[in-house]
Amino acid sequence: MQSRRIGDVQVSAIGLGGMPMSIEGRPDEDRSIRTIHAALDAGVTLIDTADAYHIGADEVGHNESLIARALASYGGDTSGVLVATKGGHLRPGDGSWTVNSSPDYLKQACEASLKRLGVDAIGLYQHHRPDPRVPYADAIGAIRDLLDAGKIRMAGISNANPQQIREAREILGGRLVSVQNQFSPAFRSSEPGLELCTELGIAFLPWSPLGGIQAAGSLGGAFAEVAERHGVSPQRVCLAWHLAKSPVSIPIPGASRPETITDSAAADTLELTADDLAVLP
Ligand SMILES: NC(=O)c1ccc[n+]([C@@H]2O[C@H](COP(=O)([O-])OP(=O)(O)OC[C@H]3O[C@@H](n4cnc5c(N)ncnc54)[C@H](OP(=O)(O)O)[C@@H]3O)[C@@H](O)[C@H]2O)c1
């Protein structure tokens, strides 16, 4: 698998998004473990998670714990795997998503994630989503404190506009290594964020890169047309399109089945021609 860079760490150009294995519609644990192991078999060395990937209020960190168990039970070497988690989003258990970016809460959430992941320092910790009740500088200040305290090795942000990307970079003293924003053929409004990350050399992790859990299976149009030419899935074409957009783009397709992540992980070997790119959006 080709590699790309997050901070000073080389990771696979295609990551694995853990969300579908822990929220509504999730599979049983055995299938999830097989899915994560299939990703590792395919050379994936970036796994994206969050403490908020769970359903019930009593199972915060379901996805982090699942990933920790899958890594522990994998037969091969996992020392090169970067687990990227997030804090600042919550699920009270009624199906909704809420936010809390108070510095005290973020520090407490980070401590809990450290325990669940079973590590001394989190490889990449991402501020999940701005909280309108808390100044952005205060939230990112908490992330800076976590970096300074050695609780996290690298810092990222998510759901941030270009102004917030610049602000976070400044508050972190240039140590902002990644931005995770929604970006897919159907959702393009964070394109200015991608352009800024490309200019600044910051990794850009498009979330819901295939259009999201519900829509990913029905990717059609030009993607289906190009897929037919190459004899591959439209999802693989879509991920190759993300890779072609920018050298800092590292898509994190979600998966809940071994087959889908195995198919997605092969996107880095799909070479899109100029004719292909001309018909893609
Ligand atoms: N920062 C944020 O606020 C935020 C928000 C949402 C998501 N995320 C992150 O981004 C990740 C990706 O987003 P997402 O999971 O919402 O959406 P997505 O990656 O666009 O779509 C996920 C779905 O795509 C299907 N899929 C994946 N590869 C496929 C392939 N090669 N062929 C056919 N189907 C394929 C999977 O199906 P199966 O389930 O059948 O395997 C999965 O359910 C999440 O898992 C999460 O880690 C972050």
The ligand as a Tripos MOL2 file, in Angstrom:
@<TRIPOS>MOLECULE
LIG
   48    52     1     0     0
SMALL
NO_CHARGES

@<TRIPOS>ATOM
      1 N1        -15.2950   13.6610   12.0950 N.am      1 LIG1
      2 C1        -16.5670   13.4610   11.9450 C.2       1 LIG1
      3 O1        -17.4090   14.2720   12.3640 O.2       1 LIG1
      4 C2        -17.0300   12.2170   11.2590 C.ar      1 LIG1
      5 C3        -18.3750   12.0630   10.8880 C.ar      1 LIG1
      6 C4        -18.7360   10.8900   10.2190 C.ar      1 LIG1
      7 C5        -17.7860    9.9200    9.9570 C.ar      1 LIG1
      8 N2        -16.4930   10.0890   10.3670 N.ar      1 LIG1
      9 C6        -15.4390    9.0710   10.1040 C.3       1 LIG1
     10 O2        -15.3570    8.8520    8.7200 O.3       1 LIG1
     11 C7        -15.4780    7.4550    8.4470 C.3       1 LIG1
     12 C8        -16.0940    7.2320    7.0940 C.3       1 LIG1
     13 O3        -17.3740    7.7910    6.9990 O.3       1 LIG1
     14 P1        -18.7130    6.9140    6.9860 P.3       1 LIG1
     15 O4        -18.4460    5.5850    7.5580 O.co2     1 LIG1
     16 O5        -19.7580    7.7780    7.5850 O.co2     1 LIG1
     17 O6        -19.1010    6.8390    5.4470 O.3       1 LIG1
     18 P2        -18.4270    6.2490    4.1200 P.3       1 LIG1
     19 O7        -17.0260    5.8670    4.3800 O.co2     1 LIG1
     20 O8        -18.7070    7.2070    3.0520 O.co2     1 LIG1
     21 O9        -19.3140    4.9570    3.8860 O.3       1 LIG1
     22 C9        -19.2430    3.8570    4.7430 C.3       1 LIG1
     23 C10       -19.9480    2.6810    4.1210 C.3       1 LIG1
     24 O10       -19.3580    2.4160    2.8670 O.3       1 LIG1
     25 C11       -19.4420    1.0600    2.6040 C.3       1 LIG1
     26 N3        -18.2310    0.7340    1.8130 N.ar      1 LIG1
     27 C12       -16.9480    0.9940    2.1400 C.ar      1 LIG1
     28 N4        -16.1140    0.5790    1.1780 N.ar      1 LIG1
     29 C13       -16.8830    0.0060    0.2200 C.ar      1 LIG1
     30 C14       -16.6030   -0.6350   -0.9930 C.ar      1 LIG1
     31 N5        -15.3370   -0.7670   -1.4350 N.pl3     1 LIG1
     32 N6        -17.6470   -1.1150   -1.7260 N.ar      1 LIG1
     33 C15       -18.9220   -0.9800   -1.2770 C.ar      1 LIG1
     34 N7        -19.2550   -0.3730   -0.1140 N.ar      1 LIG1
     35 C16       -18.2390    0.1090    0.6270 C.ar      1 LIG1
     36 C17       -19.3920    0.3470    3.9310 C.3       1 LIG1
     37 O11       -20.2570   -0.7550    3.8510 O.3       1 LIG1
     38 P3        -20.2670   -1.9810    4.8800 P.3       1 LIG1
     39 O12       -20.7740   -1.3930    6.1650 O.co2     1 LIG1
     40 O13       -21.2060   -2.9290    4.2560 O.co2     1 LIG1
     41 O14       -18.8670   -2.4640    5.0350 O.co2     1 LIG1
     42 C18       -19.7840    1.4240    4.9310 C.3       1 LIG1
     43 O15       -20.9640    1.1590    5.6340 O.3       1 LIG1
     44 C19       -16.3400    6.9710    9.6250 C.3       1 LIG1
     45 O16       -16.3070    5.5770    9.7590 O.3       1 LIG1
     46 C20       -15.7270    7.7210   10.7480 C.3       1 LIG1
     47 O17       -14.5260    7.0920   11.1630 O.3       1 LIG1
     48 C21       -16.1110   11.2240   10.9900 C.ar      1 LIG1
@<TRIPOS>BOND
     1     1     2 1
     2     2     3 2
     3     2     4 1
     4     4     5 ar
     5     4    48 ar
     6     5     6 ar
     7     6     7 ar
     8     7     8 ar
     9     8     9 1
    10     8    48 ar
    11     9    10 1
    12     9    46 1
    13    10    11 1
    14    11    12 1
    15    11    44 1
    16    12    13 1
    17    13    14 1
    18    14    15 2
    19    14    16 1
    20    14    17 1
    21    17    18 1
    22    18    19 2
    23    18    20 1
    24    18    21 1
    25    21    22 1
    26    22    23 1
    27    23    24 1
    28    23    42 1
    29    24    25 1
    30    25    26 1
    31    25    36 1
    32    26    27 ar
    33    26    35 ar
    34    27    28 ar
    35    28    29 ar
    36    29    30 ar
    37    29    35 ar
    38    30    31 1
    39    30    32 ar
    40    32    33 ar
    41    33    34 ar
    42    34    35 ar
    43    36    37 1
    44    36    42 1
    45    37    38 1
    46    38    39 2
    47    38    40 1
    48    38    41 1
    49    42    43 1
    50    44    45 1
    51    44    46 1
    52    46    47 1
@<TRIPOS>SUBSTRUCTURE
     1 LIG1         1 GROUP 0 **** ****
